[in-house]
């Protein structure tokens, strides 16, 4: 149904996703085990690297828009491969330093944003509009399966082969991804641009301009910033609560986050069928609301087996809801974005998401420091309950209907 060329794109994505799963948390781990970094440095590495990467990626959206997407994807994969490979080389030579980890983190983050913008635009040329939901659901299921399998295997690899083993695997996954994208073949038309045109400063904001002037995309965007930011902000707080205050052993903590990823496979597989039965508008409103109601449950976690079961149940509900919602959101976003503005819109979306996660995580950490992790999780759980208000009155019309009514599409 989706064709051989999509098969190569999906295979490349899967290799890269599983490599990233194996290398999940590798840079902070190396900072602690090899460089003996303290909490402040590890926090800076986790926050500043992606933040700087988002700034680097800011001018890349318009640049990607007017270049052929497949060469951009290959270049971004090779950039990530080269950047990651510097770590084991420097480690072997005894020259690895904290600044290098920061630079690698920023390069990888910027390349990820540019790759995502190019791949979303390229997907529209490979897949018929009515099959976009199926394609996005397959990407979503691959993401969650890599999260379920990768980190436990990565931990075992570090124990057996040393602290940079997963970095090597992650680097090689980007090289294999580049080869898979190159194997797609076929000719890709060069996006049209007026001769001699130079990128203007205003074009850097084209993606945000489209998102914020399109009534329904604006609601979806702001809702996503709030929901994703608050959910991600609770992850480090939950680690402190479970491992510190409640005394969960590390294996239980790992199980609490790996087991619920099964919900990601279930939700993503159901997405095409559910949309076919109920339609995009109902799913965006109903599941967009449903995914916000579970987070508050983490504020009531207690020690012991019952507490572990509660964390798994809450995380399972969150992940199942998100994995059902995300492919529908991704499809709607592509359908309501002009072809010549796809890359800059996706880039703006990613940069905004990264910024929201960084800001809300920092605020959550400050609140936890002033009060307690449980209090901060409670506040996040209450705030996220306001997010469905952004979706409640939206009709989310289809492309044809939006065009007939004169709404931006």
C-alpha positions in Angstrom: 0.0 0.0 0.0 2.8 2.5 0.9 5.3 1.2 -1.6 9.0 0.2 -1.7 10.3 3.7 -1.3 8.4 4.3 1.9 9.7 0.9 3.1 13.3 2.2 2.8 12.4 5.4 4.6 10.7 3.5 7.4 13.7 1.1 7.6 16.1 4.0 7.9 13.9 5.6 10.6 13.8 2.3 12.5 17.5 1.8 12.5 18.1 5.4 13.7 15.3 5.1 16.4 16.8 1.8 17.8 20.2 3.3 17.8 19.0 6.3 19.7 17.2 3.9 22.1 20.4 2.1 22.8 22.2 5.4 23.3 19.4 6.9 25.4 21.1 9.0 28.2 24.6 8.0 27.0 26.1 11.5 27.2 25.0 12.2 30.8 26.2 8.7 31.7 29.6 9.4 30.1 29.8 12.7 31.9 29.3 11.0 35.2 31.4 7.8 34.7 34.2 9.2 32.7 34.5 12.9 33.5 33.1 12.6 37.0 30.8 15.5 36.4 28.6 16.8 39.2 24.8 17.4 39.2 25.1 21.0 37.9 27.2 19.9 34.9 24.9 17.0 34.1 21.9 19.2 34.2 23.6 21.8 32.0 24.4 19.0 29.5 20.8 17.8 29.4 19.3 21.3 29.0 21.9 23.5 27.3 22.9 21.1 24.5 19.3 20.8 23.0 18.6 24.5 23.7 21.7 25.5 21.7 20.8 23.0 19.1 17.4 24.6 18.7 19.0 28.0 18.2 21.3 26.5 15.6 18.3 24.9 13.8 16.4 28.2 13.7 17.7 29.3 10.2 17.7 25.8 8.9 13.9 25.7 8.3 13.8 28.1 5.4 17.0 26.6 4.1 15.6 23.1 4.1 12.4 24.3 2.5 14.1 25.2 -0.8 16.5 22.3 -1.0 15.8 18.7 -2.1 14.8 16.8 1.0 16.6 13.5 0.6 20.1 15.0 0.3 19.3 17.1 3.4 18.3 14.0 5.4 21.4 12.1 4.3 23.6 15.1 5.3 21.9 15.4 8.7 22.4 11.7 9.3 26.1 11.9 8.3 26.5 15.0 10.5 25.2 13.1 13.5 27.3 10.1 12.7 30.5 12.2 12.5 29.6 14.2 15.7 28.8 11.1 17.8 31.9 9.2 16.5 34.2 11.9 17.9 33.3 10.7 21.4 34.7 7.2 21.3 37.7 8.5 19.3 38.5 11.1 21.9 37.9 8.6 24.7 40.3 6.2 23.2 43.0 8.9 22.9 42.3 10.1 26.5 41.2 13.5 25.2 37.5 13.5 26.0 36.2 16.7 27.7 32.9 18.1 28.9 32.9 20.9 26.3 33.1 18.3 23.6 30.0 16.5 25.0 28.1 19.9 25.0 29.1 20.5 21.3 28.1 17.0 20.2 24.8 17.4 22.1 24.0 20.7 20.3 25.0 19.4 16.8 22.9 16.3 17.2 19.9 18.3 18.4 20.1 20.8 15.5 20.6 18.0 13.0 17.6 16.1 14.5 15.3 19.1 14.0 16.5 19.7 10.4 16.1 16.0 9.6 12.6 15.9 11.0 11.6 19.0 8.9 13.0 17.4 5.7 11.6 14.0 6.4 8.1 15.3 7.0 8.1 17.3 3.8 9.6 14.3 1.9 6.9 12.0 3.3 4.3 14.0 1.4 6.0 13.2 -1.9 6.1 9.4 -1.1 2.7 8.7 0.3 -0.8 9.5 -1.0 -2.8 11.8 1.3 -5.2 9.1 2.4 -2.3 6.9 3.5 -0.5 9.5 5.6 -2.2 8.3 8.8 -0.9 4.8 8.2 2.6 6.0 7.6 2.7 8.2 10.7 1.3 5.4 12.8 4.1 3.1 11.7 6.7 5.7 12.6 5.0 6.1 16.0 4.9 2.4 16.7 8.6 2.2 15.8 9.4 5.0 18.2 7.7 3.4 21.2 9.2 -0.1 20.5 12.7 1.4 20.3 12.1 3.1 23.7 10.9 -0.1 25.2 13.8 -2.2 23.9 16.7 0.2 23.5 17.5 1.5 27.0 17.6 -1.9 28.8 19.9 -3.3 26.0 22.0 -0.1 26.2 22.4 -0.5 29.9 23.6 -4.1 29.4 26.0 -3.0 26.7 27.5 -0.4 28.9 28.1 -3.0 31.6 29.7 -5.4 29.2 31.7 -3.2 26.8 32.2 0.1 28.6 30.7 3.6 28.8 31.1 4.6 25.1 29.7 1.3 23.6 26.2 2.7 23.1 27.6 5.9 21.5 29.3 3.8 18.9 26.0 1.9 18.2 24.1 5.2 18.0 26.7 6.7 15.6 26.6 3.6 13.3 22.8 3.8 13.3 22.9 7.2 11.7 25.3 5.9 9.0 23.0 3.0 8.3 20.0 5.4 8.2 21.8 7.6 5.6 22.5 4.5 3.5 18.9 3.5 3.7 17.7 6.9 2.6 20.2 6.8 -0.3 18.7 3.4 -1.3 15.2 5.0 -1.8 16.3 6.1 -5.3 14.2 8.0 -7.8 14.4 11.6 -8.8 13.3 14.4 -6.5 12.3 17.7 -8.0 14.2 20.7 -6.8 11.9 23.1 -5.0 11.2 26.3 -7.0 12.7 29.5 -5.8 13.1 32.8 -7.6 16.6 33.2 -9.1 18.9 35.2 -6.9 16.5 35.1 -3.9 18.2 35.4 -0.5 16.7 34.3 2.7 15.3 37.2 4.6 15.2 37.5 8.4 11.4 37.5 8.3 11.4 34.1 6.6 12.9 32.6 9.8 9.4 33.1 11.3 7.4 31.7 8.5 6.7 28.4 10.3 5.5 30.2 13.5 3.5 32.6 11.4 1.6 29.8 9.7 1.1 27.9 13.0 -0.2 31.0 14.9 -2.5 32.4 12.1 -4.2 29.1 11.3 -6.9 28.9 14.0 -6.9 25.1 14.5 -3.2 24.6 14.1 -2.7 27.3 16.7 -4.9 25.5 19.2 -3.1 22.2 18.5 0.3 23.8 18.7 -0.3 25.5 22.0 -1.9 22.4 23.5 1.0 20.3 22.4 3.5 22.7 24.0 1.7 22.6 27.3 1.0 18.9 27.4 4.4 17.6 26.2 6.3 20.2 28.2 4.5 19.3 31.5 4.8 15.5 30.9 8.5 15.7 30.2 9.0 18.1 33.1 7.7 15.4 35.5 10.2 12.7 34.4 13.2 14.0 36.4 11.0 14.8 39.3 9.5 11.3 39.2 13.1 9.9 39.2 13.9 11.8 42.4 10.6 10.8 44.0 10.9 7.1 43.1 14.6 6.5 43.5 15.2 8.9 46.4 12.2 9.4 48.6 10.3 6.2 48.0 13.4 3.9 47.7 12.5 2.1 44.5 15.4 -0.1 43.3 16.8 0.8 39.9 15.4 -2.2 38.2 11.9 -1.3 39.3 12.4 2.2 38.1 13.5 0.9 34.7 10.5 -1.4 34.5 8.1 1.4 35.4 9.1 3.2 32.2 9.8 0.2 29.8 6.7 -1.9 30.4 4.2 0.9 29.6 5.7 1.4 26.1 3.6 -1.6 25.1 0.8 1.0 25.2 2.6 2.9 22.5 2.4 -0.1 20.2 -1.3 -0.5 20.9 -2.2 3.1 20.4 -0.3 3.6 17.2 -1.7 0.4 15.7 -5.2 1.5 16.5 -4.8 5.0 15.1 -5.7 4.4 11.4 -8.8 2.3 12.3 -10.0 4.7 15.0 -9.7 7.7 12.6 -11.5 5.7 9.9 -14.4 5.0 12.3 -14.7 8.3 14.2 -12.9 10.9 12.1 -10.0 13.3 12.8 -12.0 15.9 14.7 -13.4 13.6 17.4 -10.0 11.9 17.9 -8.2 15.2 18.2 -10.7 16.5 20.8 -11.4 13.3 22.7 -7.9 11.7 22.9 -6.3 15.2 23.2 -8.4 15.5 26.4 -7.9 11.9 27.5 -4.1 12.1 27.5 -4.2 15.0 29.9 -6.1 13.4 32.7 -3.7 10.8 33.9 -0.6 12.7 35.0 -2.1 13.8 38.3 -2.1 10.1 39.3 1.7 10.2 39.7 1.3 12.6 42.6 -0.3 9.8 44.7 2.4 7.1 44.2 3.3 5.2 47.3 6.3 2.8 48.0 6.2 -0.9 47.4 4.6 -3.1 44.7 1.3 -1.2 44.7 3.2 2.0 44.0 5.1 0.4 41.2 1.9 -1.0 39.7 0.3 2.5 39.9 3.2 4.1 38.1 3.1 1.5 35.3 -0.7 1.9 35.0 -0.5 5.7 34.8 2.4 5.7 32.3 0.6 3.0 30.3 -2.5 5.2 30.0 -0.5 8.3 29.1 1.6 6.5 26.5 -1.4 4.7 24.9 -3.2 8.0 24.6 -0.2 9.9 23.2 0.6 7.2 20.7 -3.0 7.2 19.4 -3.1 11.0 19.3 0.4 11.7 17.8 -0.1 10.1 14.3 -3.5 11.9 13.9 -1.9 15.2 14.9 1.1 14.7 12.5 -1.3 13.9 9.7 -3.6 16.9 10.3 -0.6 19.2 10.5 0.8 18.0 7.1 -2.7 18.2 5.5 -3.2 21.8 6.7 0.3 23.1 5.8 1.1 24.4 2.3 3.7 22.3 0.4 6.1 25.2 0.2 6.0 25.8 3.9 6.2 22.3 5.3 9.8 22.2 6.4 9.8 25.6 8.1 6.5 24.7 9.9 7.8 21.4 11.2 11.1 23.0 12.2 9.2 25.7 14.1 7.1 23.1 15.8 10.2 21.1 17.0 12.0 24.2 18.2 9.0 25.4 20.1 8.6 22.0 21.7 12.2 21.9 22.8 12.0 25.3 24.3 8.7 24.5 26.1 10.2 21.3 27.6 13.4 23.1 28.7 11.5 26.0 30.3 8.9 23.9 32.1 11.5 21.4 33.2 13.6 24.2 34.7 10.5 25.7 36.5 9.5 22.2 37.7 13.0 21.7 39.2 12.9 25.1 40.9 9.5 24.3 42.4 10.6 20.9 43.6 13.7 22.5 45.2 11.5 25.0 47.0 8.8 22.5 48.0 9.2 18.8 47.1 9.1 16.6 44.0 5.6 15.4 44.9 4.3 18.9 45.1 5.9 19.9 41.8 4.3 16.8 40.1 0.9 17.7 41.6 1.2 21.2 40.2 2.1 19.8 36.8 -0.8 17.4 37.0 -3.3 20.2 37.8 -1.9 22.5 35.1 -2.2 19.9 32.4 -5.9 19.5 33.2 -6.4 23.0 31.6 -4.9 22.0 28.3 -8.2 20.5 26.8 -9.7 24.0 26.9 -7.6 24.8 23.9 -9.3 22.0 21.9 -12.8 21.9 23.3 -14.4 24.4 20.8 -12.3 23.5 17.8 -14.1 21.7 14.9 -10.8 20.7 13.1 -12.3 20.8 9.6 -10.8 18.7 6.8 -8.7 20.2 4.0 -11.6 20.5 1.6 -14.0 21.9 4.1 -11.3 24.4 5.4 -10.7 25.6 1.8 -14.5 26.0 1.2 -14.9 28.1 4.3 -11.9 30.2 3.6 -9.8 29.1 6.6 -6.1 28.9 6.2 -5.0 25.4 5.2 
